Amino acid sequence: MAVSVEDQASAPDATLSWKSVVLVLAATAAIIVSGMLAGFGATALFDVWARAEEPRAFAAGEPEALQTARVAVSLFGFQLATVALVLLANALFTRRGESFVRFAAPRGGLKTFVLATLGLITLAFLYGAVVFALDRDAFRQDISPFADLMKAQTWWLVLIAAGIGAPIAEECLFRGLVYGALRRSSLGIGGAAAASAIMWALLHAHYSVYGIAAITLIGIYLALVREKTGTLLTPIVCHGVYNSLIVLILAFAPNSSAVTG
């Protein structure tokens, strides 16, 4: 008998042993470290190429284009390695009868994507408005590095990394592998959503306290979206649209430089 996505979302999975949970968390740590090494490797290769391009870039008055491209290449390296390793880890766990990464169209189709994305944007806007009112400097601290990258002609590389690469890689890892395992432990859905969100926030530890709190809040929301719809596609789309909007606003909004100081 066929099982719908909604049935998958509502039907409880078999409880996962803590041994399996530890294996998943160890795999997650290994994936993050490997992803970072891949990012460093991609950056090193880019630097070799950039040495030949640097004189031309400076002559054209575009040195920031290389710096922005360098950041994007580092992100691409991390993201590609992360996705590949998550899929490999999930394949190995699937052979043990413990699959955590699920891709399927959610019931409701486009409407589900739209509502979930609007919910995320509303949540982020309200939180951002509160932070901006309480501590404008912290808000600027988190936004300013990205705004600087948008000044280069290669800003579109950041759009690809943030709008496509990051959602796929981070959702597969944190809402797929990590949340998928923890929700079947004694933590349950709520505990798994919080724990996976905190782990995701730690990956953004360079943000302000408000920024880390925002990442945690968004992570919990995306985990609940994944739980409700039964598929990773929904949080991936939400995450992608949200990140893309931020990049486009920073790239084209006339007052973005004023906001970031």
ZIFEN-V463758 format. One record per helix or strand. SS is the DSSP state (a for helix, b for strand). FROM is the first residue (numbers start at 0). TO is the last residue. Records with the same first field share a line. If there is no record, write none. Layout:
SS: FROM-TO + FROM-TO
This chain:
a: 4-9 + 17-58 + 62-94 + 109-133 + 135-148 + 154-181 + 187-201 + 208-228 + 231-251 + 255-259
